[in-house]
Amino acid sequence: MMVNADFVYTSANNGTCMIRPVSARAETFWKENNFISKVIDNTEDYYIIKAVDGPNLCQKIRESGMNFTS
């Protein structure tokens, strides 16, 4: 069964994590909550955030009813 995910979240190196909104509602949620302010760098596909910001950001995403790819 395929579940439509809203975000991809991966751990990276040097105290950072990578996140990417992949659904339209995730993009809207990302912008409305100004999560771009947590971004310290980016790649072609991912926003790079500090690892310490990851748990709080993920909690807010889950509380909104959205999910992650596994």
Backbone hydrogen bonds in HBPLUS format (Angstrom, degrees):
<---DONOR---> <-ACCEPTOR-->    atom                        ^
c    i                          cat <-CA-CA->   ^        H-A-AA   ^      H-
h    n   atom  resd res      DA  || num        DHA   H-A  angle D-A-AA Bond
n    s   type  num  typ     dist DA aas  dist angle  dist       angle   num
A0006-ASP N   A0067-ASN O   3.20 MM  61  5.47 150.1  2.29 115.4 124.4     1
A0022-VAL N   A0006-ASP O   2.67 MM  16  5.23 173.3  1.68 143.0 145.5     2
A0007-PHE N   A0067-ASN O   3.09 MM  60  6.40 143.0  2.23 144.6 155.5     3
A0069-THR N   A0007-PHE O   2.96 MM  62  6.44 143.4  2.10 160.1 170.3     4
A0008-VAL N   A0020-ARG O   2.90 MM  12  5.17 154.0  1.97 144.4 153.0     5
A0020-ARG N   A0008-VAL O   2.86 MM  12  5.17 143.7  1.99 149.7 155.4     6
A0010-THR N   A0018-MET O   2.81 MM   8  5.18 165.7  1.83 153.3 157.9     7
A0018-MET N   A0010-THR O   2.74 MM   8  5.18 172.4  1.75 159.7 162.4     8
A0012-ALA N   A0016-THR O   3.20 MM   4  5.58 153.6  2.27 138.4 136.4     9
A0016-THR N   A0013-ASN O   3.29 MM   3  5.77 140.9  2.45 111.1 120.7    10
A0051-ALA N   A0015-GLY O   2.75 MM  36  5.18 173.1  1.76 133.5 131.0    11
A0017-CYS N   A0049-ILE O   2.85 MM  32  5.43 155.6  1.91 153.1 158.9    12
A0049-ILE N   A0017-CYS O   2.90 MM  32  5.43 162.1  1.94 152.7 158.7    13
A0019-ILE N   A0047-TYR O   2.90 MM  28  5.32 158.3  1.95 151.0 158.3    14
A0047-TYR N   A0019-ILE O   2.84 MM  28  5.32 175.4  1.84 160.9 160.3    15
A0027-GLU N   A0023-SER O   3.01 MM   4  6.34 156.0  2.07 150.2 156.0    16
A0028-THR N   A0024-ALA O   3.07 MM   4  6.35 161.6  2.10 150.7 155.1    17
A0029-PHE N   A0025-ARG O   2.89 MM   4  6.01 163.0  1.92 144.0 149.2    18
A0030-TRP N   A0026-ALA O   2.81 MM   4  5.92 160.1  1.85 150.4 155.9    19
A0031-LYS N   A0027-GLU O   3.06 MM   4  6.29 160.2  2.10 148.1 152.6    20
A0032-GLU N   A0028-THR O   2.83 MM   4  6.00 169.3  1.84 159.1 162.5    21
A0033-ASN N   A0029-PHE O   3.07 MM   4  6.07 145.9  2.19 145.2 152.3    22
A0035-PHE N   A0030-TRP O   3.16 MM   5  5.49 159.1  2.20 160.5 162.5    23
A0034-ASN N   A0031-LYS O   3.10 MM   3  5.04 161.8  2.13 105.3 110.2    24
A0037-SER N   A0034-ASN O   3.06 MM   3  5.87 163.9  2.09 118.6 123.1    25
A0038-LYS N   A0035-PHE O   2.84 MM   3  5.45 162.9  1.87 119.3 124.9    26
A0039-VAL N   A0036-ILE O   3.05 MM   3  5.20 156.8  2.11 106.1 113.5    27
A0040-ILE N   A0048-ILE O   2.78 MM   8  5.83 161.6  1.82 161.8 168.3    28
A0048-ILE N   A0041-ASP O   2.82 MM   7  5.02 163.7  1.85 144.7 139.8    29
A0043-THR N   A0046-TYR O   2.82 MM   3  5.16 164.0  1.84 152.6 157.6    30
A0053-ASP N   A0050-LYS O   2.95 MM   3  5.45 146.6  2.06 112.8 122.4    31
A0054-GLY N   A0051-ALA O   3.11 MM   3  5.12 144.2  2.24 100.2 110.7    32
A0057-LEU N   A0053-ASP O   3.13 MM   4  6.21 163.7  2.16 156.1 161.3    33
A0058-CYS N   A0054-GLY O   2.84 MM   4  6.00 166.5  1.86 163.0 166.7    34
A0059-GLN N   A0055-PRO O   2.93 MM   4  6.07 151.1  2.01 143.4 151.5    35
A0060-LYS N   A0056-ASN O   3.05 MM   4  6.32 159.9  2.09 149.3 153.6    36
A0061-ILE N   A0057-LEU O   3.05 MM   4  6.34 152.9  2.13 146.6 154.4    37
A0062-ARG N   A0058-CYS O   2.92 MM   4  6.17 166.0  1.94 153.0 156.1    38
A0063-GLU N   A0059-GLN O   2.84 MM   4  6.04 162.8  1.87 153.6 158.8    39
A0064-SER N   A0060-LYS O   3.15 MM   4  6.27 132.3  2.39 135.3 146.1    40
A0064-SER N   A0061-ILE O   3.17 MM   3  5.25 135.4  2.38  97.3 109.5    41
A0066-MET N   A0061-ILE O   3.26 MM   5  5.68 156.0  2.32 156.7 150.2    42
A0065-GLY N   A0062-ARG O   2.87 MM   3  5.22 160.4  1.91 113.2 119.0    43
